Amino acid sequence: MIELAHPWVFFLLPLPLLVWRFVAPYRQSVQALRFPSFARIVEALGITPEEGALLVARRRIQMIAGVLVWILLLLALARPERIGEAVEVTKAARDLMLVVDISESMDEEDFVTETGEPLQRLAAVKNVVGEFISEREGDRVALIVFGAKPFVQAPFTEDLQAVRDLLTLTTVGMAGPHTNLGDAIGLGIRSFEHSQVDQRLMILLSDGADTGSRMSPVNAAEIALQNGIQIYTIGVGDPDGGQADNQVDIAALQDIARRTGGQFFFADDTEGLAQIYDQIDQLAPRMVETISYRPRDSLAHLPAILAVLLTLASQFLMLFITRPRRAHA
């Protein structure tokens, strides 16, 4: 389908006719010969001399070419466009930040698979979170891992497979042995600084208590709330066993989620962890923005080229036609 972007241009179609009708013709003075006996000649011929002008008679081919060139130029200015089939583009309308604890305590093999076999905590998290990432079509996803220090493993991207691959490459202890929850949330907040969407969601998973963050988890949660970031927290591991630093701080995780309008969950096996991510998906369904448009290809150059070729062709033909006749006005 072809449409005109500026069809109003054709209101200029009668412009040359109006100019010809109401604008005075162009006049040019030329030199003439003076005859000493001019008065006797006109007297002998019985003619009364008057002021006059010499008009160049236009040929039909010139008139036709002029009309066609004017129409083609107006058509080029009207900008004809070829309209393609409708195209829909889905744009991410939510930014999702995954913050995963990889401290030394995540090396414990206290998770149980469906077959009853023991499984390392981090390995269980990788399996479940990896599937969760794969189903986030339409979201921009980022990944932060933390221990004694937090690190951005993957910035916000729609390349979900890349995020999942980077999660797979993480190992226990690569960010340090301790658990600094507040610093991890703070890095997540900074990562949201350039986010342009309204829905900002952070999912924080940890199996320990904060051991020395420069910013307390509670203060970090308050700043997250001010920046429109909702935090869902997940506790894994044993809240009663092991050293105090390695015991999951359920109260802190609950407080973080409550302050930001999120929810807290606890899981001690693979099945429970998978159910938690399913619940989060239902509580905070992903948002997408669908943009529909039709591609437009401009064809304005075609009538412009035809106008130029027609002008050149008419001038070329005039070279082989007898000289223009002249008529006295």
C-alpha positions in Angstrom: 0.0 0.0 0.0 1.3 3.5 -0.9 0.3 6.6 0.9 1.2 10.3 0.7 2.8 11.8 3.8 1.9 15.4 2.8 -1.1 15.2 0.4 -1.9 18.9 1.0 1.0 19.8 -1.3 -1.4 19.2 -4.3 -3.2 22.4 -3.3 -0.3 24.1 -5.1 -1.2 22.4 -8.4 -2.9 25.6 -9.9 -0.1 27.9 -8.8 1.6 28.2 -12.3 -1.8 29.0 -13.9 -2.4 31.7 -11.3 1.0 33.2 -11.9 0.5 33.2 -15.6 -2.9 34.9 -15.2 -2.2 37.5 -12.6 1.6 38.2 -12.6 2.9 40.7 -15.2 5.1 39.0 -17.9 8.8 39.4 -17.7 10.0 42.2 -19.9 13.6 42.8 -21.2 14.8 45.8 -23.1 17.0 45.1 -26.1 19.0 47.3 -28.5 17.6 48.2 -31.8 18.8 49.8 -35.1 17.9 53.3 -35.9 17.1 54.2 -39.6 17.5 57.8 -40.6 14.7 57.4 -43.2 12.4 55.4 -40.9 9.7 58.1 -41.0 9.6 58.2 -44.8 9.4 54.4 -45.0 6.4 54.1 -42.6 4.7 57.1 -44.4 5.2 55.4 -47.7 3.7 52.2 -46.3 0.9 54.0 -44.6 1.8 52.5 -41.2 1.5 54.2 -37.8 4.5 53.2 -35.7 3.7 51.9 -32.1 5.6 50.5 -29.2 5.7 46.8 -29.3 7.2 43.6 -27.9 8.6 40.4 -29.4 7.1 37.2 -27.9 8.7 33.8 -28.2 6.1 31.3 -29.2 6.2 28.2 -27.0 6.0 24.8 -28.6 3.5 22.2 -27.5 6.3 19.8 -26.3 7.5 22.5 -23.9 4.0 23.1 -22.5 3.4 19.4 -21.9 6.9 18.8 -20.4 6.4 21.8 -18.1 3.0 20.5 -16.8 4.3 17.0 -16.2 7.5 18.3 -14.5 5.4 20.5 -12.1 3.1 17.5 -11.3 6.1 15.3 -10.6 7.8 17.9 -8.4 4.6 18.2 -6.3 4.4 14.4 -6.1 7.9 14.3 -4.7 7.1 17.0 -2.2 4.0 15.1 -1.1 6.4 12.2 -0.3 4.8 9.0 -1.3 5.6 6.1 1.0 5.3 2.3 0.7 3.5 1.1 3.9 4.5 -2.4 5.1 2.7 -4.9 7.2 2.1 -4.1 10.8 5.0 -5.0 13.1 4.7 -5.5 16.8 7.7 -5.0 19.1 7.6 -6.1 22.7 9.6 -3.8 25.0 10.6 -4.6 28.6 8.5 -2.7 31.1 10.1 -4.2 34.2 13.6 -4.4 35.5 14.3 -7.5 37.6 17.4 -7.7 39.8 18.5 -11.1 41.2 20.8 -10.9 44.2 22.3 -14.3 45.2 24.4 -15.2 48.2 27.5 -17.2 47.3 29.3 -17.0 50.7 31.1 -20.1 52.1 27.9 -21.3 53.9 26.3 -21.9 50.5 28.6 -24.9 50.2 26.5 -26.9 52.7 24.8 -30.0 51.2 21.5 -29.8 53.2 19.1 -29.5 50.2 17.3 -32.6 49.1 16.4 -33.4 45.4 13.2 -35.1 44.3 15.0 -38.4 44.6 16.1 -37.8 48.1 19.8 -37.1 47.4 21.6 -34.3 49.2 22.5 -31.3 47.1 24.7 -28.2 47.7 22.7 -25.1 48.5 24.2 -23.0 45.6 23.7 -25.9 43.1 20.0 -26.0 44.1 19.8 -22.2 43.7 21.4 -22.3 40.3 19.0 -25.0 39.1 15.8 -23.2 40.3 16.9 -19.6 39.5 18.2 -20.7 36.1 14.7 -21.9 35.2 13.2 -18.8 36.6 15.5 -16.6 34.4 14.6 -18.6 31.3 10.9 -17.8 31.8 11.5 -14.0 32.2 10.8 -13.2 28.5 9.9 -9.5 28.3 11.9 -8.5 31.4 15.3 -6.9 31.7 17.2 -9.1 34.2 20.4 -8.3 36.1 22.5 -10.6 38.5 24.4 -9.6 41.6 26.4 -12.1 43.6 27.7 -11.3 47.0 29.7 -12.6 50.0 32.1 -10.3 51.8 31.8 -8.0 48.7 29.0 -7.7 46.2 29.7 -7.8 42.4 27.6 -7.2 39.4 27.8 -10.5 37.6 25.4 -9.4 34.8 24.0 -5.8 34.2 20.4 -5.3 33.1 19.9 -7.1 29.8 17.2 -8.9 27.8 19.7 -11.6 26.9 18.4 -14.1 29.4 20.7 -17.0 28.3 23.7 -14.8 29.0 22.5 -14.1 32.6 21.8 -17.8 33.1 25.3 -18.8 31.8 26.9 -16.2 34.2 25.0 -17.6 37.1 26.2 -21.1 36.2 29.8 -19.9 36.3 29.6 -18.7 39.9 31.2 -20.7 42.6 31.0 -20.7 46.4 33.4 -18.2 48.0 34.4 -16.3 44.9 33.0 -13.1 46.5 34.5 -13.8 49.9 33.5 -16.0 52.9 31.1 -13.6 54.7 27.6 -12.3 54.1 27.2 -8.6 53.7 23.5 -8.2 52.9 23.4 -4.4 53.2 26.2 -3.8 50.7 24.5 -6.2 48.3 21.3 -4.3 48.4 23.2 -1.0 48.1 24.9 -2.2 44.9 21.5 -3.3 43.6 20.1 0.2 44.2 22.9 1.8 42.3 22.4 -0.6 39.4 18.8 0.7 39.2 19.9 4.3 38.8 19.7 4.3 35.0 16.5 2.3 34.9 13.7 4.0 32.9 10.8 1.8 33.9 8.3 2.1 36.7 8.3 -1.5 37.9 11.6 -2.3 39.7 11.9 -5.6 41.5 14.7 -7.1 43.5 14.8 -10.8 44.6 17.3 -11.3 47.4 18.4 -14.8 48.4 20.6 -15.5 51.4 21.5 -18.2 53.9 23.3 -16.1 56.5 23.2 -13.0 58.7 24.8 -9.6 57.8 28.4 -9.7 59.1 29.7 -6.2 58.6 28.1 -4.2 55.8 29.0 -0.5 55.6 25.3 0.1 55.2 22.9 -1.8 57.4 20.2 -3.9 55.6 17.4 -1.9 57.2 18.9 1.4 55.9 19.4 -0.1 52.5 15.8 -1.2 52.4 14.6 2.3 53.3 16.7 3.7 50.4 15.3 1.0 48.1 11.8 2.1 49.0 12.6 5.7 48.2 13.8 4.6 44.8 10.7 2.7 44.0 12.4 -0.7 44.4 10.3 -3.6 45.7 12.4 -6.4 47.4 11.3 -10.0 47.8 13.6 -11.9 50.2 14.2 -15.7 50.3 15.9 -17.4 53.2 17.6 -20.8 52.7 19.5 -23.1 55.0 19.1 -23.8 58.7 18.1 -20.9 60.9 19.1 -22.7 64.1 22.2 -24.7 63.3 25.9 -23.9 62.7 27.7 -20.7 63.7 25.8 -17.5 64.3 27.2 -15.8 61.1 26.0 -18.8 59.0 22.5 -18.9 60.4 19.9 -17.3 58.1 18.6 -14.0 59.7 14.9 -14.5 59.1 13.9 -11.4 61.1 16.2 -9.2 59.0 14.9 -10.7 55.7 11.3 -10.2 56.8 12.0 -6.6 57.8 13.7 -5.8 54.4 10.7 -7.2 52.5 8.1 -5.5 54.7 9.7 -2.1 54.4 9.8 -2.2 50.6 6.3 -3.7 50.1 7.6 -7.2 49.2 7.3 -10.6 50.9 9.6 -13.0 52.7 9.8 -16.7 51.9 11.8 -19.6 53.4 12.9 -22.8 51.6 14.9 -25.8 52.8 14.7 -28.0 49.7 14.6 -27.8 46.0 10.9 -28.2 45.6 10.1 -25.5 48.1 12.5 -23.1 46.4 10.9 -23.7 43.1 7.5 -23.1 44.6 8.7 -19.8 46.0 9.8 -18.5 42.6 6.4 -19.6 41.2 4.7 -17.6 43.9 6.8 -14.5 43.2 5.9 -14.8 39.6 2.2 -14.7 40.5 2.5 -11.9 43.0 4.6 -9.7 40.7 3.7 -10.7 37.1 6.0 -9.3 34.5 5.0 -6.2 32.6 5.7 -5.7 28.9 5.0 -2.8 26.6 3.9 -3.7 23.1 4.6 -1.1 20.3 2.9 -1.6 17.0 4.0 0.2 13.9 4.1 -0.1 10.1 7.5 0.3 8.3 7.5 3.2 5.8 9.8 3.3 2.8 10.0 6.7 1.1 9.5 6.8 -2.7 9.9 10.6 -3.1 13.1 10.1 -5.0 11.3 8.4 -7.9 9.1 11.3 -9.1 12.1 13.7 -8.5 14.3 11.6 -10.8 11.6 11.4 -13.4 11.2 15.2 -13.3 14.9 15.7 -13.9 14.9 13.1 -16.8 11.8 14.6 -18.4 13.4 18.1 -18.3 16.6 16.9 -19.9 14.7 14.9 -22.5 12.5 17.9 -23.5 15.6 20.1 -23.8 17.3 17.5 -25.9 14.4 17.2 -28.3 14.3 20.9 -28.7 17.8 20.8 -30.2 16.4 18.8 -33.2 13.3 21.0 -33.8 13.4 24.1 -35.9 14.2 27.3 -34.0 11.2 28.7 -32.1 8.9 30.9 -34.0 8.6 34.5 -32.9 5.4 36.5 -33.0 4.9 40.2 -32.7 2.6 41.3 -29.9 
